[in-house]
Amino acid sequence: MSPRVITTAAELRAATVKLLSAAGPGPVSLGLVPTMGALHEGHAALARAAREENDVVVATIFVNPLQFGDPRDLDRYPRTLDADVELLGRQGVDLVFAPSQDEVYPDGEPLVRLSAGGLGEKFEGEFRPGHFDGMLTVVAKLLHLAWPAADAGYRAYFGQKDAQQLVLIRRMARDLNFAVEIRAVTTVRTAEGLARSSRNRFLSDEEADAALVLSRALRLLEERARRCKPLDLDSAVALVHSQPLVALEYFEVVDPLTLEPLAFNCRETPFTEDGLALIAARVGSVRLIDNQPLKAEPSKGQTDGQS
């Protein structure tokens, strides 16, 4: 069944109250899936996770101007509302909130915004100044606009694909006492391993094939980490550099909570901690990001302290 598309905050509030009331009696919950549209299988996975865990599911589609440093990028961002609604409907989404810019920012661009602080200045923040401030500002607004009744549970769903964004949203919710559970959904990939992204549509076949080196390099680190081997980050970087169509911007292993580089020597010291490998590169004219959580899985002998 096709979800109901609504465009105003007042309609959203009335519709969620009605659906949650119908889902009772007893404990009920609302799942929110914030998006900017141009949806793909990665977004579908978010919606499915929300559907499995909640009584009511709301997806938002809003191209947030605060996240774009270059107005031309904002203009070029794909708007595919009809196809997006169809995709969300197949996942069982109840409501699609697709507000206008005036509805979200009725007084124009907000004078008061959230700041991502130091966490938002590194990695993606270095290449996209102000991006995370704009992202947190709109996510905070969307969380408030979709907030369910006081006695309902509340969860919001974000992809592991945008790892730095996920870290920042979790920190925002914790620092500002948002009574919402932030749920991460594993990165969805093509059969070949390329992380799903709205930007992939701009890759030629040759570039899409070249871009697979990003996930191969991440899998190399993941396998070494799992076996408690030295990560040898230099060799993974060299693998990316071996692909002439790919221009590496950064490749780092960090703490998954603070995004600080891990203290151990990734090149020589056996990996024994949890980590997060972050990578960004340009493939032709298309900029791609990817990441891989790293987790050591010591053998029983290692755990028992045996040789």
C-alpha positions as CSV (number, residue, x, y, z in Angstrom):
1,M,0.0,0.0,0.0
2,S,1.3,3.5,-0.9
3,P,2.2,5.6,2.2
4,R,0.3,8.8,2.8
5,V,2.4,11.8,1.8
6,I,2.1,14.9,4.0
7,T,3.8,18.3,3.7
8,T,3.1,20.2,6.9
9,A,4.1,19.7,10.5
10,A,0.5,20.1,11.7
11,E,-0.6,17.2,9.4
12,L,2.4,15.1,10.6
13,R,1.4,15.6,14.2
14,A,-2.3,14.7,13.6
15,A,-1.4,11.7,11.5
16,T,1.1,10.2,13.9
17,V,-1.3,10.7,16.9
18,K,-4.1,8.9,15.0
19,L,-1.9,6.0,13.9
20,L,-0.3,5.5,17.3
21,S,-3.7,5.5,19.0
22,A,-4.9,2.9,16.6
23,A,-1.9,0.7,17.3
24,G,-2.7,0.6,21.0
25,P,-3.6,-0.2,23.6
26,G,-0.4,-1.0,25.3
27,P,3.2,0.2,24.6
28,V,3.6,1.6,21.1
29,S,6.6,3.1,19.2
30,L,7.4,5.3,16.3
31,G,10.3,4.8,14.0
32,L,11.7,7.8,12.0
33,V,13.8,7.5,8.8
34,P,15.2,10.9,7.8
35,T,16.4,11.1,4.2
36,M,17.1,13.7,1.5
37,G,15.4,11.6,-1.2
38,A,17.1,10.0,-4.3
39,L,16.5,6.8,-2.4
40,H,18.2,3.4,-3.0
41,E,18.4,0.0,-1.4
42,G,20.4,1.4,1.5
43,H,17.4,3.6,2.4
44,A,15.1,0.7,1.9
45,A,17.1,-1.2,4.5
46,L,16.6,1.6,7.0
47,A,12.8,1.6,6.4
48,R,12.7,-2.2,6.8
49,A,14.5,-2.0,10.1
50,A,12.1,0.6,11.3
51,R,9.1,-1.4,10.1
52,E,10.3,-4.5,12.0
53,E,10.8,-2.7,15.3
54,N,7.9,-0.1,15.5
55,D,4.2,0.2,15.3
56,V,4.3,3.4,13.1
57,V,7.0,4.3,10.6
58,V,7.6,7.8,9.3
59,A,10.1,8.6,6.6
60,T,11.1,12.2,5.8
61,I,12.3,13.5,2.4
62,F,13.8,16.9,2.6
63,V,16.8,18.3,0.6
64,N,18.4,20.4,3.3
65,P,20.0,23.6,1.9
66,L,22.1,24.0,5.1
67,Q,24.2,20.9,4.2
68,F,25.4,22.3,0.8
69,G,28.3,24.7,0.7
70,D,27.9,25.2,-3.1
71,P,24.5,26.2,-4.3
72,R,25.2,24.3,-7.6
73,D,25.4,21.1,-5.7
74,L,22.0,21.8,-4.1
75,D,20.5,22.4,-7.5
76,R,22.0,19.2,-8.9
77,Y,20.8,17.0,-6.1
78,P,18.3,14.5,-7.6
79,R,14.6,15.0,-6.7
80,T,12.7,11.8,-7.3
81,L,9.7,12.0,-5.0
82,D,7.4,9.7,-6.8
83,A,10.0,6.9,-7.1
84,D,11.0,7.5,-3.5
85,V,7.4,7.2,-2.2
86,E,7.0,3.9,-4.2
87,L,10.2,2.5,-2.7
88,L,9.1,3.4,0.8
89,G,5.7,2.0,0.3
90,R,7.2,-1.4,-0.6
91,Q,9.0,-1.4,2.8
92,G,5.7,-0.7,4.7
93,V,6.3,2.9,5.6
94,D,3.1,4.5,6.9
95,L,3.8,8.2,6.3
96,V,6.1,10.2,4.1
97,F,6.8,13.7,5.4
98,A,8.0,15.8,2.4
99,P,7.9,19.4,3.6
100,S,8.9,22.5,1.6
101,Q,11.8,24.6,2.6
102,D,9.5,27.2,4.0
103,E,7.8,24.6,6.2
104,V,11.1,23.6,7.7
105,Y,12.6,27.1,7.8
106,P,9.6,29.5,8.0
107,D,11.8,32.5,8.8
108,G,14.5,31.7,6.2
109,E,17.8,30.1,7.1
110,P,17.9,29.8,10.9
111,L,20.0,32.2,12.9
112,V,20.5,29.7,15.6
113,R,22.0,26.4,14.6
114,L,23.7,23.4,16.2
115,S,27.5,23.1,16.0
116,A,29.2,19.8,15.4
117,G,32.3,21.2,17.2
118,G,35.6,19.5,16.7
119,L,34.0,16.2,15.7
120,G,32.6,18.0,12.6
121,E,35.8,19.6,11.5
122,K,37.8,16.5,10.6
123,F,37.5,14.0,7.8
124,E,34.3,15.0,5.9
125,G,34.1,18.3,7.8
126,E,37.5,19.3,6.4
127,F,36.3,18.8,2.8
128,R,32.8,20.1,3.4
129,P,33.0,23.0,5.9
130,G,29.7,23.6,7.7
131,H,28.1,20.5,6.4
132,F,27.7,18.8,9.7
133,D,26.3,21.9,11.4
134,G,23.6,22.0,8.8
135,M,23.0,18.3,9.1
136,L,22.6,18.3,12.9
137,T,20.3,21.4,12.7
138,V,17.9,19.7,10.4
139,V,18.0,16.3,12.1
140,A,17.2,18.0,15.4
141,K,14.3,19.8,13.8
142,L,13.0,16.6,12.1
143,L,13.3,14.7,15.4
144,H,11.2,17.4,17.1
145,L,8.6,17.6,14.3
146,A,8.0,13.8,14.3
147,W,8.1,13.5,18.1
148,P,5.4,11.0,19.2
149,A,3.2,11.2,22.3
150,A,4.9,11.1,25.6
151,D,4.0,7.5,26.3
152,A,5.3,6.2,22.9
153,G,8.7,4.8,22.2
154,Y,10.9,6.6,19.7
155,R,13.6,5.4,17.4
156,A,15.5,7.1,14.5
157,Y,17.3,5.1,11.9
158,F,20.6,6.1,10.1
159,G,23.0,4.1,7.9
160,Q,26.5,3.0,9.0
161,K,27.5,4.1,5.5
162,D,27.7,7.7,6.8
163,A,29.8,6.8,9.8
164,Q,30.9,10.3,10.8
165,Q,27.3,11.6,10.6
166,L,26.1,8.7,12.8
167,V,28.7,9.4,15.4
168,L,27.6,13.1,15.5
169,I,23.9,12.3,15.7
170,R,24.5,9.9,18.6
171,R,26.6,12.5,20.3
172,M,23.9,15.2,19.8
173,A,21.2,13.0,21.2
174,R,23.4,12.2,24.2
175,D,24.7,15.7,24.8
176,L,21.3,17.4,24.4
177,N,19.2,14.7,26.1
178,F,17.1,13.7,23.1
179,A,14.7,11.0,24.3
180,V,15.2,9.0,21.1
181,E,17.1,5.8,20.4
182,I,19.5,6.2,17.5
183,R,19.6,3.0,15.6
184,A,22.4,2.2,13.1
185,V,21.8,0.0,10.1
186,T,24.6,-1.9,8.4
187,T,25.9,-0.5,5.1
188,V,24.2,-2.0,2.0
189,R,26.4,-2.9,-0.8
190,T,26.1,-4.1,-4.4
191,A,26.9,-7.7,-5.1
192,E,30.4,-6.5,-6.1
193,G,30.9,-4.7,-2.8
194,L,30.3,-1.0,-3.7
195,A,28.5,0.9,-0.9
196,R,25.1,2.0,-2.1
197,S,25.0,5.8,-2.6
198,S,22.9,8.3,-4.5
199,R,26.1,9.4,-6.1
200,N,26.8,6.0,-7.7
201,R,24.4,7.0,-10.5
202,F,27.0,9.5,-11.7
203,L,29.7,6.8,-12.2
204,S,30.5,5.4,-15.6
205,D,30.8,1.6,-15.8
206,E,34.6,1.9,-15.8
207,E,34.5,4.2,-12.8
208,A,32.1,1.9,-10.9
209,D,34.5,-0.9,-11.4
210,A,37.4,1.2,-10.3
211,A,35.6,2.3,-7.1
212,L,35.5,-1.3,-5.9
213,V,39.1,-0.8,-4.7
214,L,37.7,1.2,-1.8
215,S,35.7,-1.8,-0.3
216,R,38.5,-4.2,-1.1
217,A,40.9,-2.1,0.9
218,L,38.5,-1.9,3.8
219,R,37.9,-5.6,3.7
220,L,41.7,-6.2,3.8
221,L,41.8,-4.2,7.1
222,E,38.7,-5.9,8.5
223,E,40.2,-9.4,7.9
224,R,43.5,-8.4,9.6
225,A,41.6,-6.8,12.5
226,R,39.4,-9.8,13.0
227,R,42.5,-12.1,13.2
228,C,44.3,-9.7,15.6
229,K,47.0,-9.1,13.0
230,P,48.8,-5.8,12.4
231,L,46.6,-3.7,10.1
232,D,49.4,-2.6,7.9
233,L,47.5,0.5,6.8
234,D,50.3,1.4,4.4
235,S,49.6,-1.6,2.2
236,A,45.9,-0.9,2.1
237,V,46.6,2.7,1.1
238,A,48.9,1.4,-1.6
239,L,46.1,-0.8,-2.9
240,V,43.9,2.2,-3.4
241,H,46.7,4.2,-5.1
242,S,47.2,1.3,-7.5
243,Q,43.9,2.2,-9.2
244,P,44.6,5.1,-11.5
245,L,41.0,6.4,-11.7
246,V,40.8,6.8,-7.9
247,A,42.2,9.8,-6.1
248,L,42.4,9.1,-2.4
249,E,41.5,11.9,0.0
250,Y,41.9,10.2,3.4
251,F,42.2,6.7,4.8
252,E,42.4,6.4,8.6
253,V,41.6,4.1,11.5
254,V,39.9,5.8,14.4
255,D,38.1,5.2,17.6
256,P,34.5,4.6,16.7
257,L,33.2,6.9,19.4
258,T,35.5,9.9,19.3
259,L,37.0,9.6,15.7
260,E,40.4,10.1,17.2
261,P,43.2,8.1,15.6
262,L,43.8,4.9,17.6
263,A,46.8,5.0,19.9
264,F,48.4,1.8,18.8
265,N,50.7,1.4,15.8
266,C,48.4,0.1,13.0
267,R,51.4,-0.9,10.9
268,E,53.2,-3.2,13.3
269,T,51.2,-3.8,16.5
270,P,48.6,-6.6,16.6
271,F,45.1,-5.2,16.5
272,T,43.3,-5.8,19.8
273,E,40.7,-3.1,20.0
274,D,37.5,-1.9,18.3
275,G,38.1,0.6,15.5
276,L,36.6,2.2,12.5
277,A,38.3,2.5,9.1
278,L,37.2,5.7,7.2
279,I,38.0,6.3,3.5
280,A,37.1,9.0,1.0
281,A,38.2,9.3,-2.6
282,R,37.3,10.8,-5.9
283,V,36.5,8.4,-8.7
284,G,36.5,10.5,-11.8
285,S,34.4,13.6,-10.8
286,V,32.4,11.7,-8.2
287,R,33.3,11.8,-4.5
288,L,32.7,8.7,-2.6
289,I,33.0,7.7,1.1
290,D,33.0,4.4,2.8
291,N,33.9,2.8,6.1
292,Q,34.3,-0.5,7.9
293,P,33.9,-1.2,11.6
294,L,36.9,-3.2,12.8
295,K,36.7,-5.7,15.6
296,A,39.3,-8.1,16.9
297,E,38.1,-11.7,17.5
298,P,40.9,-13.4,19.5
299,S,41.1,-17.1,19.3
300,K,40.4,-19.2,22.4
301,G,44.1,-19.7,22.9
302,Q,44.7,-15.9,22.8
303,T,41.8,-15.3,25.2
304,D,43.2,-17.8,27.6
305,G,46.7,-16.3,27.4
306,Q,48.1,-19.5,25.7
307,S,50.7,-19.4,23.0
